[in-house]
Amino acid sequence: MAYLVGKREFFSMEFEVDPRVLIPRPETEVLASRALAYLPKDRPSRFLDIGTGSGAIAIVLASHRPSATGVAIDISPDALNVAQQNVARHHLSDRIELRTGGMLATLARDEHFDVIASNPPYVRESEYASLPKDVRDFEPRQALVAGADGLFVLADIVEHAPEYLLPGGSLLLEFGIDHAQPMKDRVLADPRYLSCEIVADDTRTPRVLVAKTRPSP
Ligand SMILES: C[S@@+](CC[C@H](N)C(=O)[O-])C[C@H]1O[C@@H](n2cnc3c(N)ncnc32)[C@H](O)[C@@H]1O
């Protein structure tokens, strides 16, 4: 239906959507709201949205933090065209920079962010066939599936995010069913992270990981 009308509301804001992007989901509002809580209000700040799709997360962050600027990346040039339309529609072209590619390909070594947020693909290959038909028929597979265990992109972000976070910065990741423990294990095994919290969505399903990097000594 969202593709038919070409619009979807997310965080009380309207976004253009079409089959080039995932339709923003209500559970992702948990991620966006937590990310906002970690984006400073009292000074200019920087955020990164990995796998921006329609641009929903980046646009919510920039809209609610007028002194923040950010980078929104996606490996799909088609998705970024939709994000660009939404960024322009919300008059944020001067504060959100869109880049095509993954984290390592798009970011400079000296770029650092207060907050990195991502709702990346996290469906297991074996689960794809059992997704609802309207999801399989219309939403991009690349936006959904991430290898045999669904952790392919999530693990990559956990490994590389500390290189791009400021000391005391925050990483927020949405994940799938049964991912909470393996995600937590990965973060807690990495000494660059100070803490790790798992947040549930409105259905009490563990859904979002919040990890903080160590503050400067
Ligand atoms: C689940 S969708 C999320 C879209 C949007 N952030 C949202 O929450 O509605 C995941 C997005 O990540 C992109 N993507 C997949 N693998 C990626 C990678 N390695 N690096 C960056 N983006 C990636 C896909 O093209 C897709 O747009």
The ligand as a Gaussian input file, in Angstrom:
#p B3LYP/6-31G(d) Opt

LIG

0 1
 C       16.805000      -2.628000       6.058000
 S       17.147000      -1.369000       4.867000
 C       16.981000       0.059000       5.913000
 C       16.582000       1.328000       5.215000
 C       16.316000       2.502000       6.169000
 N       17.492000       2.820000       6.959000
 C       15.143000       2.208000       7.088000
 O       15.378000       1.944000       8.278000
 O       14.011000       2.238000       6.608000
 C       18.889000      -1.580000       4.664000
 C       19.571000      -0.655000       3.653000
 O       20.976000      -0.932000       3.726000
 C       21.546000      -0.934000       2.420000
 N       22.743000      -1.768000       2.519000
 C       22.855000      -3.111000       2.430000
 N       24.134000      -3.504000       2.673000
 C       24.833000      -2.368000       2.921000
 C       26.200000      -2.098000       3.231000
 N       27.100000      -3.063000       3.341000
 N       26.580000      -0.809000       3.411000
 C       25.693000       0.203000       3.295000
 N       24.383000       0.021000       2.990000
 C       23.965000      -1.256000       2.822000
 C       20.419000      -1.440000       1.528000
 O       20.611000      -1.036000       0.193000
 C       19.186000      -0.846000       2.198000
 O       18.849000       0.403000       1.638000

